[in-house]
Amino acid sequence: MPTPDDTTRSPAWDPIYRHQPVADDGLIPADGNDATISGVSKHLEAHVGEPAWVFHELMSDKVHLDVHVVAPSERFPFHVLCTSGMSDLPMTLPKGVDAPMYAELLVCLPPTWDVRTEAFSDEAVYWPIRWLKKMARLPHDYKTWLGYGHTVPNSDPAEPFADTTRLCCWVILPSATFGEAFHKTTFADGREVAFHVLIPLHKEEMEFKLKKGMAGLLPLFPDGLPEVIDVVRPNRCVKANVRKSKDVN
């Protein structure tokens, strides 16, 4: 697993993990875990809404990753997509880190977003779902972990997720939208599972976070980081970054 040291620290002194490929053990088939599927579904029903349908994974490696979809409602007028299966295996936490070993991830999409599988051939539509599954597999593919304030860029240097946006990096946070009780739950088999929301950032916002930490980034969003993805969201670090404004939205 990646281990940070003094040479892999951000200016804010947060550890930076350089994920390197681990030994290829070939395809490790995985089936769905009933306790996970039931636990995710019940947790969503209690705090967000009953899933309207599930994107089932046909072939799975290491963990069986489905995506539960909660349709827009009067209370939460946007789509909520949540993984089911990331928590089938524990993440690999560095020594001394006190954080949940099991987690699931979610993204929130505008009500106008086309969440039909027929639309997924368009990368401008599919990229949040692709990354939701990619991020859920990352800890198991690289024997690492994901937790509060971690940022994961699209490549290095970071590139936009799609041609329709300048957003290019994820930050992982507990959801402010669904309340504190949503942040963790205990499944029937005793696993304590954290639920994190993925929020996309501009490159300059990611760089600002690396310099100032989450404590520096959060004040730039006095109403909180927007959990519902807006592909044309203004860049909050245009004035905080030395790059010319023509390079950002």
N, C-alpha and C positions, 0 to 999 in steps of 0.2 A: 504494500500500500504506500501511497505517497506520504512522506514525512517532512513537514516544514522545519526549517532551521533558520538561523540568522540571515542566511543569504537568500531566503525565499520568503521575505516579508514585504508587505506593502508599506508605503510611507506612513500609513496609519498604524503600522506594526501588527496588522492582521496577517495570519499565515496565508501564504499562497501555495496551493497544491498544484504541482505539475503532474498531470495524470499520464502515466506511461502504460502502454499495453502490458497486460499480464500474460502468463503462459496460456496458450490457446488449448483448452481441453476439448475443443470440438463442441458440437451441439449437445447441450444437456437438456433434454426434453422436460417440460414442466406442465403439470396439470393445475387447474384451478383449485384453490384451497377454500373449502366450504365456509370455514370460520372467517376468512378474510372477506369473501364475497358478502356473506351475511352481515359482518361487522361494518363494512363500508356502507352498505345499503341502509342499515338501521341508523347509522350516524348521520347520513345525508337526510334521511326522512325526519330525524329529530331536529335538525338545525337549518336545513336548506329547503328541502322538499323531496317528494318521492321521485326517484329516477324514472324518467319516461321510457328510456331504453338503454341498452348497453351495446357498445362496440366490442364484440367478442374477438379475441385474438385466435387465429387459426393454428398457428405454429409458434411455440414458445421456447425460449432458451433461458435457462436458469430460473426464471419466474414467469408465471402466466399473467400477462398484463391485459386486463380489460379496462374499458373506460366507461364509467357510468355518466349518463347525461341527464341533468335536471333542467327541464324547460323553463323559460322565463315565467315569472309569476307576478302578481300584484306587489308582493312584498319584495321580491328580488327580480326586477325586470331585465334579466339577462340570462344567458345560458351558463350553466356551471358544469364543467367536465372534470371528473375526478378519477384518478387511477384506482385500480383494485388489483393488487398483486405485488406491488413494490415491497410491501411489508411481509410477504411470505418468507423472506430471508432477512436476517439482521444486517445492518450496515456495519462497516468496519471502522470503529471510532479510534482515533489516536489515543495513546496512553494519557490518562489524566483528564480527558474530556468528559464532562458530565452532560450528556445529551441523550435524547431518545435513540434507541438502536433501530426502531421500526418506524417507518413513515409512509405516507401516501401524499400525492401531489394533486393540485387542481389548478385549472385556469378558468377565467371568467371571460365570456365572449359577448359582444353586443347582441341584442335580440334580432338584429337584421343579418347576423352571420349565418351563412349556409352550412348547417351541420349535417346535411345529408351525405351519405357515403358517395353518392354519384358526383358530388362536387369536389371530392378530394383529389381528383386528378389535377386540379388547379392549385399550384403551390401557394398562391396568394390566399387561398382558403385553408389549405391543409397544414401550414407551418406550425400553428400553435398545437395541433394534435400530434404532429410528428415530434415536436420538441417535448411535449408532455410525456410521451412514451420513452423518448431518448433519455430524458432526465431521470425518469423512474428506474431505468436500467443502469444508469451511470455508476451508482455505488456498487452494484454487483459485478459489473464488467471490469471495474478498476480497483475493486477492494478498497473503497473509500467511503465517504459519507457526505450527506447534505444536511445543512441546518441553518439556523437563523443568520441572516445577513450574507450568506454565501452568494457570490456572483459567478455566473458561468457565461462566457462570451460565445458567440457564434464564430468560431475559428480564432486564430491569433495571427495578425491583428483582427479585431472584430469586424464582421461584415453584416450588413442588414439581413434580417431574416427572409425578406422577400423584396421584390422590386417595388412593392406598394408602400414600403415603410422604411424609415431610417432606424427603427428600433433594432438592436443587435445583441442584447445581453439580457440574461435573466438575473433577478435578485429573488432570493427565497425568504419569505417572511410568514409569520402567523397572520391569519386573516383578521382584519379589523372589521370587515363587513358582517361576519357571521357571529361575532362575539367570542368571548374568552372560552366559553364551554365547548366551542367547536375545535379548539386547538389540540385537544388530546381525547382519546377514549381508550377503553380497555375491551378487547375482543373476548369472546366466550372462552377461548383457550388461555387467557391470562396475559396475552401480549398487550403492552401499553403502546399505542400507536399515535404518532403526531401527524397532524394534517397541516401541510404548508401550501401557501398560494405562490404561484410563479407570476412575477410582475416584470414586464419587459422594460428595459432602460435604453436610452441613447448612449452612444459611445462616451460622450463627454460626461454624462452622469455617472457611468461606471468608473471612469478615470477619477472623477471627483470623489467618489466613494472610496476608492483605493487610497487616495491622499488623506482624506479626512475621516474615514470610517463611516459606519451607519449613523453615528451621532452627529456627523457633519452633514450627511445627505438628507436626513429626515426633515430638518428645518426648511429645506428648499420646497417641501411639499406640506404647507401648513394644514391642508385638509386631508393629509395622508396620501401615500402613494396610490395612484389609481389602480384598483384591482381589475376593473373591466378594461380589456385591451382596446386601445384607441390607436390605430395605426398611424394617424396623423397628429398625435399628441405633441404639443410644443415641447421643445427641449428646455429644461429648467436650468441648464448649465451654460447657456450661450454666453452670459456675462461673467460666469465664474471660471470660464475656460479661456486660455490664451489663443485658441484657434480662431481663425476668422469666421465670422458669422455665415459666410457663404458655404461653409463646409457642413452646416447643420440646418435643420428646419428653422 
